[in-house]
Amino acid sequence: MLPEPDPALCRDLADDLRAAGYTAEVLRAAWGEAADDAIARGLRAPADRALGARRDAVAVLGRLFMLGMPQPAASVTLALPRTAVNGLVRLGLAEVAGDDVRPLAVVRPQSYADASATDDGSSWWIASDLDEAALGGPLPEDHVLGVGGASLTLAALQLPTPARRGLDIGAGCGIQALRARRSVGHVVATDISERALAFTRLNALLNGVDGIEVRLGSLFEPVAGERFDRVVSNPPFVITPRVADVPAYEYRDGGMEGDDVVAAFVRGVGAHLEPGGVAQLLGNWETRAGVPGLDRVRGWVEESAVPLDAWVVERESLDPLSYAELWVRDGGTLPGTPGFSRLIDAWLEDFTAREVTEVGFGYLLLRRPAAGEPTLRRFESLHQSLPGEGLGVHLAEALAAHDRLSALDDDGLAASVLTLAPDVTEARHHIPGQEDPTVIELRQGGGFGRALGVDPGLAALAGACDGDLPVGVLIDAIAHLLEADAAALRADLLPRVRELTFTGFLRFA
């Protein structure tokens, strides 16, 4: 168990890391892009090789805290003059072994980008447990995971709009609580792991972030009777066979069968949302007994005692074998090592017994309506690659657009003035020798990177939306040019204008 972090020692360590220039960009420059990619795959030798004989502070701290390699105590003292070796020991981050300092945790610099990031405040240092490469074998079941791909995805998805009170369920190392705190006044972070909450406290102090309160417990138990404006969760959603010889890692396994932990969250979160409050989480869902996964998620939303708006995006789906292999490898058991085949078989037997043919992964956004009944129910599969940053902003803009659209009938929409979003481009595909295109496609450079096939009428309308004339006037002009019936064209285009506006191709002027 980590000791209770000393605030003064955390400030000293932060000052030392800052003075040493211990940032993700500096480390990447020190050992190169290829070695940086290798670290993400659990391979530390390329980075160590690239550092060579360097003994400067960046090299020492990179080996100690990024690669999990013991370093000479004298070198560590020079790199961390305020904290010193004794300070690392008192924080539970290292131990002394002869003349060396042996790391007990990873401390990684993590850059981030959001609407409020600045040049001098766009990175954190995140402490977590040593990974498989540093441990030299499978992870212990109480392992506290650092910042991975899923963590970064959810952090990027978080709405950047201000809120008063937030909740992070399954806080782990605290990355979501830190991210939420940038736009939320006070955050309660919960976890079933005392070790995880200790890392959350440490990371908040290390990064000088106040307003994060930690509580021990499962799902909504620590906040019974309380409501929040914002709830975020990267829950332990990994589907794990409930048999004795399969490791149940706390950071990924919620102790329930199949996808029940995500179902429990969806059914229960509404009672903990203030009117207008939003919950965002990642999750897995099973296609089971012929019922598609997204349809099962829809059922969980409908079973909520508190009616909810819902926007669920499935980003990928895996067959049972691929899913089993992914998570067996994640625990540090690789092909050819003892137990690999046995663990794969346990997963496949579990899926077969429960008639699971596919597992989906994706994002859930749930909202308690500020008033009235839910107006947003959207369940979609988007398996293409994403453009990059800015998803949180995109989600916030989409919700605002939805609310505005919901208040407009067709006449109101026709009277609205819209503009084409600046990231939208048009592609036209022609058969050689033919004048008219066979396919017209609108492509989105931001958001979810959608590509939509459109007809000439909608393409003309999108191109004409420049913030000058109302939509209805533009449709009438296009009907005249196409020699089409204006009323019929309006009836055809307005529903699709709603979709383009919600998805960010068009914006209210």
N, C-alpha and C positions, 0 to 999 in steps of 0.2 A: 504494500500500500504506500502511495506517495505521502509524504508528510504534508501538513498544512502549510501552504506556501507563504513565506515571509515577504510582505510587500516591499520592504526595503531591499532585500536581496533580489527580488524580481526587477526592481528599478535599476539596480547595479548591473544585472545581467543585460538588460535592455540597452543601457548606456554602453556597455562593453561591445555588444553585438553591433550597435550603430557605429561606434568609433572604428571598429574593424572593417566596416563596409560589408557586413555579412548579409548580402541580399541575393535574391534568386538570379538577378542579372549578372552580378559580379561572379557568382559561382559558375554560371553557364559560360561566361567568358573564360574562366580559369581552366575548365576541362573540356569545353567544346560541346556543340549540339549533339553529336553522336553519343558521347558519354552521358550526357544529360538524359537522352532517350533511354539509354541502357539502364540507368538508375530506376526509371519508371518501370522497367521490366524486371527489377530485382537483381540487376548485375552491377556490381560496384567496381570490379577490376579495371574497366576502361577509364573511369574517373581517377582512380588511384594512380594508374599509369600516367595519365595526362599531367597530374600534379608533380610527378617525378620527385626530385629532391627538395622541392619547395618546403620551407619551414616558416613562412610568414603566417600572420594571423588567419587570413582567409583559408589557406591550405590546411592549417591545423584544425580550425573549426569545421571546415568542410569534411575532413576525414572523421572527426569526432562525432559531429552531430548529424551529418547527412549520410555518411557511409557506415557509421556505427563501428568505427575502428579505434582501438586504444591508441592514445597519444602520450608522449613523454610529459610528465607532470610539469617540468620546467617550461616546456613549450606552451602548455595550457595556461600556466600562470602569466606568461608574457602576453598571450592573446586575450586574457580576461583579467586585467590587473585589478579591477574593482571587486569582481566576484571571487576570483581565485578558486583554487581547487576545493577548498573547504566550503565555499559557497555553493558550488555545484553539488557536493555531497549533501549539504543541508537541504537543498531543494529536491533531493532524490533523483537528480539527473545523471549522476555518475558515482563511481566508487574508486577508491585507490587500490591498485594492485601492484605492489612493489614500487618501482619508479614510474609506473604508468598510471594514467587515468583511463578507466574503462567506462564507456557510456552505458547508461541504463535506460536511456530514452533518446529518441530522435528530436531535434529541434530544427525545423525546416523553415526557411524564409518562404513566404507565399505571397506573390503579387496578386492583386485583384483589381477589377475594374467595375465601377458602378457610376451612377449619375453624380455622386458626390465625391468621387475620388479626386485627389489633387496630386501634384507632382511630389509633394513632400509627405504624403500620407496615404499611399496606395499599396502598402504591404504589411503583412503581419509575420511574427515568428510563432510557429505552431509546434508545440511539444506533444509527443505521443509515444507509444511503445515502439521498441525496436522491431524492424520487419524481419522477414524470413532470412534475408541475406545476412543480416547482422547476427541473428540467432543461430544460423546454420542448420535450420530444420523447421518443422511445422510450428505454427503459432500456438501459444497457450490459449485456453478457452476464454480467459478473461482479458484477452488482448484488446487494447484501445487503439483503434485505427487512426491513422493520420489523415491528411487531406488527399483523397483520391478523386478519380474522375466523377463519381456520383456526387461527392461533396461539392465539387466545383460547379457541377451542373445545377444543383439545387440553389447554391449561393447566387449563381447568375440569374436564376428564375425568380428570386425573391422580389416582390414589388418594392420599388424605391420610394413610394409615396409615404408621407409621414403617418405615424400611428402612435397611440398613447401607450398601449400595453401589449406585449407579445409573449408567446409561449414557444419554446423549442423542446419537442418531445423526442427523446433519444439523442441527447446532446453529444455524446461521444467526446471528442477532444474539444468541442465548443465552437467549431468553425461557423455553424449556422447561427448560433447566438451572437457571435461577433459581427457577422454580416447583418443580422436583424437589428442589432443595436445602432447601426448607422442611420436608421430611419425610424426606429421605435424607441420611445422614451425609457421604458423599463422592460427587461426580458427575464422571464422565469425559465430556467433550463433544467429539464428533468432527465433522469436515466435510471435504469435498474442497477447500474454499476457504480459503486462508490469510487472506484479507481477512475472511471471516466469523468465523474464530477470533479475529482481532484485535478485532473488535467484541464477541465474547463475553467476552474478557479485560477489555476496557474497561468493559463494562456490569457485570461482577461487581465490579470495583473501584469504579465510580461508585456502586454501591448497597451497598457495604460487605459483600459476600457472599464468604466464603472457601469452601474445600473444592470448588472447581470446577477441574478439570484439563483442558486442551485438547490434542487430538491430531489430526494431519492424516492423512486417508485416507478411503477409500470403504467404506461399510457396515461390515462386521465386521473389515476388515483391521487397523485400529489396535488391536484388542483380541483378537487371535488367542490362543486358549487361556485366555481369562479368562471368568469368570462373574459375574453381577450379580443382585441381588435385585429390581431394578426397571430396566426399559428403556423409554425413551420416544422416539418419533420422529415428526416431521412431515417425512417424506422428500420428496425432489424427485420426486413421483409423477405430475406432469402429463404426459399422453400427448402426445408431440411427434413430428411426422414426421421421419424420419431422412434429410433431404435438405439439401443444402449451403446453400440460400438461406433456410432457416427458422432464426431465432435460437434458440440453445440456452442459455437462462438457467440459470445454475448453481443459483439458489435454487429452481427448480421442475422442472428436467429432469435426471434421473439418468443420461442417456446410454444408456439401454436402450430396446428396442423395446416399444411398447404399455405394458402394465401389469407388465412384467417386474421392475421395481425393487421393487414391493410383493410380488410372488411370491417374489423372492429373499430379502426380509426374513422373510416368513412361514416359508419352508422352512429358513432358517438360524438364526433367533433362539433356538430351543430349546437349541442347544448352548451358548449364552451366558447361560442362565438357571440360577440356583441352584434346587434343589428348592423349590417354593412360589413361585418368582420370577414376576413378572408383566411382560409387555410390552404397551405401548399405543401405537397409531399411527393416523394418518389415511391414507387411500388411495383410489385409483381402481381400478375393475375393469371390464373390458369384457365385454359380452354378445357372444360371438364364435361365428360359424358355428352359431348356434342354441342354444348353451350359455349359460344365464343366468349373469350375473356372479357372483352369490352361490354358485352351484354350482361355478364355477371357483375361488373362494376356498376353498370346502370341500375341493376337490382339493389345493390348496397345503398346507392344514393336514394332510391325510392323508399328504402326501409328506414331511413333516418327519421327519428321522431320530430326533428326540426326540419321543415322543408328547406332545401338548399339549391342554389344555382350550382351547376357543375360544368367544368370544361376539362375533359380528360384526353390526353394525347398519348397514344401508344407509339413509342419510338423504335422498338424492335421486338421481335419474337423469336424464340428458340425452340427447337425440338427437345424432347426430354434428354437425349444423350448429350447434346451440345450444352444444355443447361447444367447437367450433372458435372461434366468435365470442367466447365468454367469455375464452379464453386469448389470442386475438389482441388483444383490447382490453386485457387485463391487461398486455401488453407495451408498451402505449402507442401502438399502431397503431389508429386509429379509422376508422369508415366514412367514405368520401370522401377519405381521405388516401392517398398513394401506397403501393402494396403491400398494401392491405387485402384486396382480392379475390384477389390472388395467394396470400396466406397462407391464406385460407379454403379455396381450392381445394387447396392442398397437404395440409391436414388431411383434407379430404373424400376425396381420392384415396387417402391412407394408410388411412383407415377402410374404404373400399370394397375395397382390395386385400386387407385382412385379415378381411373379412366381419364387420366390427363394426357392430352396429345400435343399441347403447346403451352409455352409460358411467355406472356407478354411483359414488357417493361415500359414504364413511361411516367408521365407527370400528371398529377391531379391538382386542380384548382377548384376549391369549394368555397361558396360564399353564402352567408346568411343574408337574405334580402333585407335591406333597410326598412322596407315596408311592402306589404302585399305578398303575392305569391311569386315563386321563382319564375324567371323569364329566360334563363340560359340553361340549356341542356345540350351539350355538344360532346360527342364521343367520336374521336377520329384517329386514324392511323397515318402517321407521317414518318416514314422510314428513311427519308432522304437525309443527307448530311446537312448540318446547320451552318449558317454563314459565320457565326462567332458570337461576339459579345452583344449585349443589349436586349436579351430576352425579357428581363424583368421590366424594362421600360415598355417593350412591345406588349406584354401582357396587361400592364396598367392602361396603356392607350386603347387596347382592344376592349377592356371592360368599360372604360369611359365611353367608347364609341357605341358599344352594345346598349348601355343605359340611355344614351341619347336617341339611338335608333328605336328603342322600345317605346319611347314617348311619342314617336312620329307615325301617323298613318301614311298611306301612300301619297296623299295630297301634301302632307307636311314634308315628306322626303322630296317630292317633286319641286317644292319651293325652296329646298336647301341648296346652298352653294358649296361645291366640293372642289378639292384640288387633287391632282395625281401626286402620290408620294414620290419624293425625289429619288428613292432607291429602285423605282420600277422601270424596267426596260421592256421593249417589245421585240419579239422574234417572229419573222414570217418565213414559212417554208413553201417553196414553189417547185412544181414539177417543171423541168427544163422545157422551155417553149411555151408555157402557159402564163398568161398575164396575171390571173388571180391566184392568190396563195391557197394552198390546200390546208394549211394549219396556221393559225395566228395564236401566239402564246404570250401572255404577260408573265414576267418573271420578277420576283421580289429579291432584292439584294440583302435586306435585313430580315428581322422577324424570324419566321420558320423557313424562309427561303422557298416559299411556295412558287409553283409554276402552274398557271391555269390556261387551258385552251379556251379561247373566246371566238365569237363570231364577229363579222365585220361591224355589226351594229354596236356591240358592247365595246369593241376596240375603238371605234370612232368616239363613243361617249367618254371612255377613259381618257383618250387623248385630248378631248375638248374641255375636260374639267381643269380649268386654270384659275379658279377662284373668281371668275367674272360673272357668268350667267348661271341662273338656277338650273338644276338637273332637268326639270320639265321642259324648259325652253330649249335646252340642248337636244332632248329627245325629239321634240317636234321638228327641229331643224334637220336632224338626221333622218327622220321619217320622210321628210320632203326629198332629201337627196337620194334616199334608197327607193323612193316611190312606194313606200309602205304605209299601212294604216297607222296613224299616230297613236290611237287608243290601244291597238293591239301591241304595238312596239313598247308603249309605256308599261303595259301589263307584263310583258316579257322581261323588260330590262330592270324594273325597279326591285324585284326580289334579288336579282344578281348584284345590283348596286349595293344593297344591304350587305351581302356577303363580302364584296370587295372592300366595303368600308370597315366592317368588323375585322377582317384579316389584314388591314393596313395598306391595301393598294390605293385606296382613296381616303381622303381626310376631309373633315368639315373645315371650310375656310374660316 
